[in-house]
Structures are given as structure tokens and as C-alpha cells.
Amino acid sequence: MKYLSTLFFGSFAIMAISLTSCGEDDGGGTTPPPPPADNSILGVAADQGYTDFVAAIDACGLTPTLSGDGPFTVFVPANAAVSAAIGLFGATDPTEVGADTLSSVLLTHVVGGEVYAGDLATGYVKSSRPVSTDFTSNSFVDIFVNTAGPSVAQAGEVILPDASGGFSRIPFAAANIVVTDIQCDNGVIHIVDNVVVPGGIGQMLTANPEFATLVAALEFGSTSSLNPYGDLVVALSDPNTPFTLFAPTNAAFLAAVDLDQDGDVDGDDLNALGPDAVFGVLANHFVAGSMVLSSELTDGQTITMASGTGQAFDATALTVGGAGLNAGGLDVCAGNGAIHILDGVIG
């Protein structure tokens, strides 16, 4: 009896183990383990609820890129920001925007390498959005970071095609950084509350407070009878025309044209000069129809500006037309050209 009892319970244990092994798998095998968590940039973004950004990335075919090894730094817009940006293009769904346009917008939010909040400094950072190869090769559009915000773009303007076939200036809010340093397997995410829409030179000027006086001068000079370009801010953002702009900072204008010496360059100073004189000064600062990088300038070269005058480049003194170039502000790239920052005003 003792032997039979042992045999019975032993057989029962074997049967129980066998039944447990079969479990709920109808095929008779073991239940497969759950798939590993997706800790890539797109996986983490989706997991944290930023699904509109992930859908937009997928709509323009950038999923394989941001699923790669990287590393990347991505400024991920919140869902409401993505919806609002899509609306700027007259669409309600990312697939309606067009893959090329959507890709150019989204690549502006991607920076190569891992850039943490503590690494950010006020100034320009190269995004992954390429400049048109019709204008130059192997150059990428810059984004302006302001750590005082902190923001990836100041409040400014989006310049987009309008129904009449021209372009309109549409105000946009700053893209403030609201969450930082979300670590992913292939990079790092920062969350922003607005989309950074890439644009031309004019749009980049409106997004950087260091060019507030230049923007005001461009608007005032646009009214000149000598000006063939119309709205100069819009003209400098024409995606079909390359430009090179030697851009004086606020301080440069203050030193040159504060005529009433009140510590500010304002309407009084501009009115004292008049639209024609202001346009004449501005036309000595840009080249229309050509994107010229600093590497393409040679010592003693004469640069023919929109005014028709030639301004000499001095490589030793690092000046153009006698005005000092800011060594840290060369080759700031927009979608349609290059900005070289000046610490002075030409002429």
C-alpha cells in the first residue's frame, strides 16, 4: 500500500507539471515572453503621450531615421503644438501637408549628438534640416536657442505662401522648452510647447532679438521708392531665391545710426535718415541670387551687394566693407541662404 500510494502521488505530480507546462498555449508550447520595451526616441515619445509628433514623423517617412542608432537630440512638440502647426499649412492631418514640407519642419527639431539642458547656450545650433542643394551642398539650417527662455525659437513670424501666390507674414509664439533631458536608448528628448517652422533669412531675423533693429530698418526701408523687392523681410525669406546677408546687430546699429543719441535706434532716427537712405544702407548688406559661405570668401575679394557697389573682404582684419565680422556668427544658415553677423554697419 505504501508503494502504491507513493506511485499514485508521484504520477499525479508529473501530470500536474505537464498540464502546467502546456499552460494556455493551444499549440502545446510555452507562452512567449513579452516584447522588450521600446526605449528609442519614438518609443519613449509615444509612451509619454506625444503621439501627434510620432504620427507626423511616420507620415513623412522619418521613422527609420529616428529609430536608428543616433544619437540624436530631439525637441519634441506637444500634441496641441503639432495640430496648430499643421493648421498653418491649411491641413488637419499630417499626411495632407506633404512629405517634403513636413520633413523639413520636423528635421528642424533634430540635432545630431546628445545635447542636454546643461549643454545648451544662447546662440545657433545646426539642425538636421538640409539647406536646398540648389543653393549649397552639405549645409544645414540653424535654429536659435535662447537659454533665458528657455526656448528653441523666440516669438517671431512664419512666412508662408498665401492664396494670392505670394507670401504672408504670420506671427508665431516662442517654442519654449517645458521638459528637459528625457533619456532614450538612441538620444535625448526635450519637450517644447510650439513647433519651430523653418524659414528663410527674414524669418530667422524676426526670431532673434539681437536683430530687432535690423528688422525695423528692413520694414522702414521697404517703403523706399528705390526698393525693387517689396517687403524686404518677406523677400529675404523667398524659398526660391538664395541670399547672403551681412547682418548688423542691435549694438552695431546703435553705434552707427543713433542720430539723436538717446541710447536707442527708433523711428526718430529712421525718419531723420529717410526711407531711401535706409534702403541704400541695407542694400549694401546683402547679395541677391547667391548663397556665399565664409569658406568661399578670399582675402581681398570684392563682394557685389544688391546696391551694385563692391565691398572688400579682408581676411586678416575679418571685415567686409570695413565693418567687423563676428567670428562666432559666420555661416548661420537659413532655408534659402546664409547670414554672417556684423559687429558694425557697412558705410
PyMOL commands that set and color helices and strands:
alter all, ss='L'
color gray80, all
select helices_A, chain A and resi 2-22+41-47+51-59+63-66+79-88+94-96+99-107+117-119+201-206+209-221+232-235+250-257+267-273+275-283+294-296+327-329
alter helices_A, ss='H'
color red, helices_A
select strands_A, chain A and resi 72-77+110-112+123-130+140-145+156-161+167-172+177-184+187-192+243-248+286-288+302-304+310-314+319-320+323-324+332-334+337-342
alter strands_A, ss='S'
color yellow, strands_A
deselect
rebuild
show_as cartoon
